[in-house]
Amino acid sequence: MTARRSLLLGAAALALASAASAQTKWDLPSAYPPSNFHTENLVQFAADVDKATGGKLKITVHPNASLFKANEIKRAVQGGQAQAGEILLANFANENPIYALDGIPFLANSYEDARILYDVQRPALDKLLQSQGMRLLYAVAWPPQGIYTKKLINSVADMRGIKWRAYSPATARIAELIGAQPVTIQAAELTQALATGTVESYMSSGSTGYDTKTYEHIKNFYDTQAWLPKNAVIVNKKAFESLDKPTQDALLKAAAEADARGWKVSQEKNEWYKQQLADKGMTIHRPQAKLKQDLQQVGAIMLADWEKSAGPDGQALVASFKKAQAAAAAKAPAKK
């Protein structure tokens, strides 16, 4: 080997070593299957970050609770075991009422209102997560929540004693208010719970029903459109601050794009999911007036409870939401 060639090879090796040392690798755990639209959005987000940073920041998405269970992800990010993660905000209502705001039935039950609520809620979420050593990158709403049940229901009284899946404090509280038997089951465990009869009813979106093949075990979905909970993608604050400024900017830009894309896809797929459930043999019901009235009463109780626990700051958030909601309604064109 000539001295020149040896020198060139040595320089190339140094360059590769330098590139490798400059590359940052992050883990991003999620609780949902690869086919779920949230997970697909996460994978696209990671690819966008990789491209925008020229490979300097590589994010590996770990779906279906394969790295951490749903209720463990936030703690893992907070403690630095994972640099980023996706969480269902309502799962952490017991930590702080701010996390529970989008889980109150009938407070915001359309995509338009859910987006208004997010815009109002976001500064408080940012502040709360920052105080816990994290940052909010983006959040995306699930499709509106309905009731899956084995039997026909016309009112809340028909659900008394039913084995009800609870996956958050809000859904556990609903069980308490309607007289159901709550059973704590996270998304990754739901298919098995349905197959074994551990649960016979639950409240979630068309997306969850499709992903878990609920139609194989339950034949009724009541499209109550009760609320639109959000998944939030969070990042460890120290991990974020360790990135150089161009990488931070690229990450935030990709997050903003994932936010917009996720909301759009969620809304587009809402009707698609319900059609898929119907095609698989599930009956999609419009709730009877009595059932809707009963559930709205449940929502009113939960909102009052929330405002009491959240105090003046929380009450101000709800007031701001209702004001923004009324302003948006006033600007909206009249429906023919």
C-alpha positions in Angstrom: 0.0 0.0 0.0 1.4 3.4 -1.0 1.8 6.1 1.7 -0.7 8.3 -0.2 -3.4 5.5 -0.3 -2.8 4.7 3.3 -3.2 8.4 4.2 -6.4 8.6 2.2 -7.9 5.5 3.9 -6.9 6.9 7.2 -8.7 10.1 6.5 -11.8 8.3 5.3 -11.8 6.2 8.5 -11.5 9.4 10.6 -14.4 11.0 8.6 -16.6 7.9 9.2 -15.7 7.9 12.9 -16.5 11.6 13.1 -19.9 11.1 11.4 -20.7 8.2 13.6 -19.9 10.1 16.7 -22.0 13.1 15.5 -25.0 10.9 15.0 -27.6 10.9 17.8 -30.0 7.9 18.2 -33.3 8.2 20.0 -35.9 5.6 21.1 -39.6 6.6 20.8 -41.9 4.0 22.4 -45.6 3.9 21.5 -48.5 1.8 22.8 -50.3 1.2 19.5 -49.8 -1.3 16.6 -47.8 -0.4 13.4 -50.9 -0.2 11.3 -52.5 2.5 13.5 -52.6 5.9 12.0 -50.8 7.5 15.0 -48.0 5.0 14.6 -47.8 5.5 10.9 -47.5 9.3 11.6 -44.7 8.6 14.1 -42.8 6.6 11.5 -43.2 9.4 8.9 -42.1 11.9 11.6 -39.0 9.9 12.3 -38.2 9.6 8.6 -38.7 13.4 8.1 -36.3 14.1 11.0 -33.7 11.7 9.6 -33.9 13.4 6.2 -34.0 17.0 7.5 -30.9 16.4 9.7 -28.9 14.5 7.1 -28.9 11.5 9.4 -27.6 13.3 12.4 -30.7 12.4 14.5 -32.2 9.0 14.0 -35.4 8.1 15.9 -36.4 4.5 16.2 -40.2 4.0 16.8 -41.1 1.1 19.1 -44.8 0.3 18.5 -47.4 -1.8 20.3 -45.9 -1.3 23.8 -42.9 -3.4 22.8 -40.4 -1.2 24.7 -42.6 0.2 27.5 -46.2 -0.3 28.4 -48.6 2.6 27.8 -48.6 3.7 31.4 -44.8 3.5 31.6 -43.9 5.6 28.6 -44.2 9.0 30.2 -42.0 8.0 33.2 -39.5 6.5 30.8 -39.2 9.8 28.9 -39.1 11.8 32.1 -36.4 9.7 33.5 -34.3 9.5 30.3 -34.8 5.8 29.7 -36.3 6.8 26.3 -35.5 10.2 24.7 -39.1 10.6 23.4 -42.4 8.8 23.5 -46.1 8.9 22.6 -48.6 9.1 25.4 -52.4 9.3 25.7 -52.7 12.5 27.8 -55.9 11.4 29.6 -54.0 8.4 31.1 -52.2 10.8 33.4 -55.2 12.7 34.8 -54.3 11.6 38.3 -51.0 13.5 38.1 -52.6 16.8 37.0 -56.1 17.9 35.8 -54.6 19.5 32.7 -53.9 16.0 31.3 -57.6 15.2 31.7 -59.2 18.1 29.9 -59.7 16.4 26.5 -61.3 13.3 28.2 -64.4 15.1 29.5 -67.4 13.8 27.6 -69.2 16.3 25.4 -66.9 19.3 26.2 -65.4 19.1 22.7 -67.0 16.4 20.5 -66.1 17.5 17.0 -62.7 17.9 15.3 -63.3 21.7 15.1 -64.0 22.0 18.8 -61.2 19.5 19.7 -58.7 21.7 17.8 -59.9 24.8 19.6 -59.5 23.0 22.9 -56.0 21.9 22.0 -55.0 25.5 21.1 -56.4 26.7 24.4 -54.8 23.8 26.4 -51.4 23.8 24.8 -49.7 26.6 26.8 -50.7 24.9 30.0 -49.5 21.6 28.7 -46.2 23.1 27.6 -45.7 24.6 31.1 -46.7 21.4 32.9 -44.4 19.2 30.8 -41.5 21.7 31.1 -41.9 21.5 34.9 -41.5 17.7 34.7 -38.4 17.9 32.5 -40.1 17.3 29.2 -41.3 19.2 26.1 -44.4 18.7 24.0 -43.5 18.1 20.3 -47.0 17.6 18.9 -50.4 16.1 19.7 -53.0 14.5 17.5 -56.7 13.7 18.3 -58.2 10.2 18.1 -61.5 9.9 16.2 -64.6 10.6 18.3 -65.3 8.1 21.1 -68.3 5.7 20.9 -69.5 2.7 22.9 -68.8 -0.9 22.0 -71.2 -3.3 23.6 -72.4 -6.9 23.2 -76.0 -6.0 24.0 -78.3 -3.4 22.8 -78.6 -0.3 25.0 -81.1 2.5 25.0 -80.0 4.3 28.2 -77.3 4.3 30.8 -79.5 2.0 32.9 -78.9 -0.8 30.4 -75.1 -0.7 31.1 -75.3 -1.2 34.9 -73.2 -4.1 36.0 -71.6 -4.5 32.5 -67.8 -5.4 32.4 -66.4 -2.2 31.2 -62.9 -1.5 29.9 -61.2 1.4 31.8 -57.9 2.6 30.3 -57.8 6.0 31.9 -59.1 7.8 35.0 -61.8 9.4 32.9 -63.1 6.0 31.6 -62.9 4.6 35.1 -65.0 7.6 36.3 -67.6 7.0 33.6 -67.9 3.4 34.7 -68.5 4.6 38.3 -71.2 7.0 37.2 -73.1 4.6 35.0 -72.8 1.7 37.4 -70.6 -0.5 35.3 -67.8 -2.8 36.5 -64.4 -1.2 35.5 -61.6 -3.5 34.3 -58.3 -1.8 33.6 -57.1 -2.9 30.1 -54.6 -1.1 27.9 -54.7 -1.1 24.1 -52.1 -3.8 23.6 -54.1 -6.2 25.9 -57.6 -5.4 24.6 -57.8 -8.2 21.9 -57.1 -10.9 24.4 -59.5 -9.3 27.0 -62.3 -9.4 24.4 -61.5 -13.0 23.4 -61.6 -14.2 27.0 -64.7 -12.2 28.0 -62.8 -10.1 30.5 -64.5 -7.1 29.1 -67.9 -6.9 27.3 -68.1 -3.1 26.7 -65.8 -0.2 26.3 -65.7 3.4 25.0 -63.2 4.3 22.3 -62.8 5.3 18.7 -63.5 3.4 15.5 -59.8 3.2 15.1 -59.4 1.1 18.2 -62.3 -1.2 17.3 -60.7 -1.8 13.9 -57.1 -2.3 15.1 -58.2 -4.8 17.8 -60.7 -6.7 15.7 -63.4 -5.9 18.2 -66.0 -6.9 15.6 -65.0 -10.5 16.2 -66.4 -10.4 19.7 -68.8 -7.3 19.9 -71.4 -6.5 17.3 -72.7 -3.1 18.4 -71.0 0.4 18.2 -72.9 3.4 19.4 -71.6 6.5 17.6 -71.9 8.9 20.6 -69.1 11.1 19.5 -68.5 11.9 23.1 -64.9 13.3 23.1 -61.7 13.3 21.1 -58.7 12.4 23.3 -55.2 13.3 22.2 -52.0 11.4 21.9 -49.0 13.6 22.6 -45.4 13.1 21.5 -43.1 14.2 24.2 -39.3 14.6 24.4 -36.9 14.6 27.4 -35.9 18.2 27.9 -32.2 17.4 28.4 -32.1 15.2 25.3 -33.6 18.0 23.3 -31.2 20.6 24.7 -28.3 18.4 23.9 -29.0 18.8 20.2 -27.4 21.6 18.2 -29.7 24.4 17.0 -30.1 23.3 13.4 -31.1 19.8 14.6 -33.6 21.3 17.2 -35.1 23.4 14.4 -35.5 20.5 12.1 -37.1 18.4 14.8 -39.6 21.1 15.7 -40.4 21.6 12.0 -41.0 17.9 11.5 -43.2 17.9 14.6 -45.4 20.7 13.3 -45.8 18.9 10.0 -46.7 15.6 11.9 -49.2 17.6 14.0 -51.0 19.0 10.9 -50.8 15.6 9.0 -52.1 13.6 12.0 -55.2 15.7 12.6 -56.0 15.6 8.8 -55.6 11.8 8.6 -57.6 11.2 11.8 -60.5 13.2 10.4 -60.3 11.5 7.0 -60.2 8.0 8.5 -63.0 8.5 11.0 -65.8 7.5 8.6 -63.6 4.9 7.0 -63.1 3.1 10.3 -66.8 3.0 10.9 -67.4 1.6 7.4 -64.8 -1.1 8.0 -66.5 -2.1 11.2 -69.9 -2.3 9.4 -68.3 -4.3 6.6 -67.0 -6.8 9.3 -70.5 -7.3 10.6 -70.8 -4.7 13.3 -74.0 -2.6 13.5 -73.3 1.2 13.8 -76.0 2.8 15.9 -77.0 6.4 16.4 -77.6 6.7 20.1 -81.2 7.1 21.2 -82.2 10.5 22.8 -82.3 9.0 26.3 -78.8 7.5 26.0 -77.4 10.7 24.7 -79.1 12.7 27.4 -77.8 10.3 30.1 -74.2 10.6 28.8 -74.4 14.4 28.6 -75.4 14.3 32.3 -72.3 12.2 33.0 -70.2 14.8 31.1 -71.7 17.6 33.1 -70.8 15.9 36.3 -67.2 15.2 35.1 -66.8 18.8 34.0 -67.9 20.1 37.3 -65.5 17.7 39.1 -62.7 18.7 36.8 -63.2 22.4 37.4 -63.2 21.9 41.1 -60.0 19.9 41.0 -58.3 22.3 38.5 -59.2 25.4 40.5 -59.3 29.0 39.1 -56.7 28.3 36.4 -58.6 25.3 35.1 -61.9 27.2 35.2 -60.3 30.0 33.2 -59.2 27.4 30.6 -62.7 26.2 30.2 -64.0 29.7 29.9 -61.4 30.5 27.2 -62.4 27.4 25.3 -66.1 28.2 25.4 -65.4 31.8 24.3 -63.2 30.6 21.4 -65.8 28.0 20.5 -68.6 30.5 20.4 -66.4 32.9 18.3 -65.7 30.1 15.8 -69.3 29.1 15.6 -70.3 32.7 14.9 -67.8 32.9 12.0 -68.8 29.5 10.5 -71.1 29.6 7.5 -74.7 28.7 8.1 -75.6 25.1 7.3 -78.2 24.7 4.5 
